[in-house]
Amino acid sequence: MEVTYNDEDLDLSEPENLDLQTGLHVIVKYEDNYYPGTVLKHDLEGAEIKTMVSVGIEAWKWPTKENVLYYFNEDIVCIIKKSKAVLKSYSEPTQG
């Protein structure tokens, strides 16, 4: 399953003050790149987040092997709306 996200007003330059909750969709910064992901659990200093991988311009998918890391608050850039799933000519496992 591929996911596209298009928001021209998305400002990634400064992290927001975030009220993190399990299940929220966020953008994280990792090694000067930005990735969409889902909060699995959180604490006062950051969150464990499952991130997607890029499969083209503005297209993302869940990797075959889950990519879960702990991100400190300063690397969690913003909360986003749940992305719209777009099915392509190949099949991917359903995330659930």
C-alpha positions, 0 to 999 in steps of 0.5 A, spaced: 500 500 500 502 506 498 500 513 501 500 520 498 500 526 502 500 533 499 500 539 504 503 545 501 502 549 507 506 544 511 512 547 515 518 543 517 523 548 519 521 549 526 518 543 531 511 544 534 509 544 541 506 537 541 501 533 545 503 526 543 498 521 543 498 513 541 496 512 534 497 520 532 500 521 525 507 525 525 513 527 521 519 526 524 526 528 522 532 523 522 539 524 519 536 531 515 530 527 512 523 527 514 519 521 514 511 520 516 510 515 522 505 513 527 506 514 535 506 507 538 508 510 545 510 516 548 513 519 554 515 526 556 521 526 552 519 523 546 516 517 543 517 510 539 514 511 532 513 507 526 516 510 520 514 509 513 519 509 507 519 513 501 517 510 494 517 516 490 515 523 490 510 524 495 509 517 496 510 512 502 509 505 504 510 501 510 516 497 509 516 489 510 520 490 516 517 495 521 522 501 522 521 503 529 525 508 533 525 512 539 525 520 537 526 525 542 521 531 542 526 536 538 526 530 532 518 530 532 516 536 527 509 536 527 502 532 527 499 530 520 492 528 518 492 520 517 494 519 510 490 517 504 491 510 502 492 509 494 493 502 491 497 501 486 499 495 481 502 491 486 500 488 493 503 490 500 501 487 506 495 490 510 497 494 516 493 493 522 
